[in-house]
């Protein structure tokens, strides 16, 4: 794999790697029913140093009034001006098979007009799933990773102080639903591919004896062997450790905003000759002052003076013969002083000319 963010990095040759050949099956597939669950909650961060929500946001004061009422303190929301309190949205990811008592990281972000959550404390906040069920409860100090210093006329902001994390701030109260089916395991390919689905089936059938069948390019169904009926965890562990010779599509990914290119070394290029030149047009405006002679009665004026310069560099030629790869092309272009943006332009032209046997994806 080649990466070009103005810098060329070459992946180590396969022969020098000490790891076993192929890719572990767990890198290619996920088990249906074993998935993360997203949680969300609405809460309050207290203890801010006057950087909380102002009166423009009504719901933080109403939330604080409701919280105080549950604690036996009755106060009107209109009478509250708690600048040390901010309403936040809390989110967390609940992993599969998480048991009650497991701790999770929580992300919080200000919802109102609070300017800084630094030093705040998230009070008890239920975290719910999309169905509305509470799976965890979050509470703890907020770490922002940023700060605001200075006064109203002269201040400095570092990073993003209105969002932060509560490390290990949520405690799981209910185990998430995780279902794998009875007697079988359904493997979902992370990237649908008929070749990889067939190779996965072949590897599983060689190892466990005719237990796998491919439903489509993204799903492989595996029957649990009778010897593993009571040992499903051991079966899944052996299944995930199998190594597959994965087939990967020939693809070139281009980010024109940053000038970054990611491409495979073995992508072939048809015999082609590339002529690449550069035309530079510079327009410069200068201003001359026209001043009349003393006692002439005229006015001093500024006269713009526009100069246009055109410079065209000599075209640079690269010839690629039969069997050349993208790696050969990149090395040849860099040898003649091409920039990553020049390489991007050349690759796009090669794809349009039909000389590049790969997908070009622009992100």
Secondary structure, DSSP 8 states (H G I E B T S, - for coil): -EEESSSEEE---GGG--S-SSEEHHHHEEETT---EEEEEEEEEE--SS-S--TT-SHHHHHHHHHHHHTT----GGG---TT-EEEEEEEEE-TT--TT-EEEEEEEE-SS----TT-EEEEEEEE-TTS-EEEEEEEE-B-S-EEEE-SSSEEEES-TTEEEEEEEEEE-S-------SSEEEEEESS--HHHHHHHHHHHHHHHSS-EEEEETTEEEEE--GGGTT-HHHHHHHHHH-EE------EEEEETTTTEEEE-TT-BB-SEEEEEEEEEEEEEEEEEEE---TTS----EEEEEEEEEEEEEEEEEEEE-TT-BHHHHHHHHHHTT--HHHHHHHHHHHHHHT-B-SEEEE-
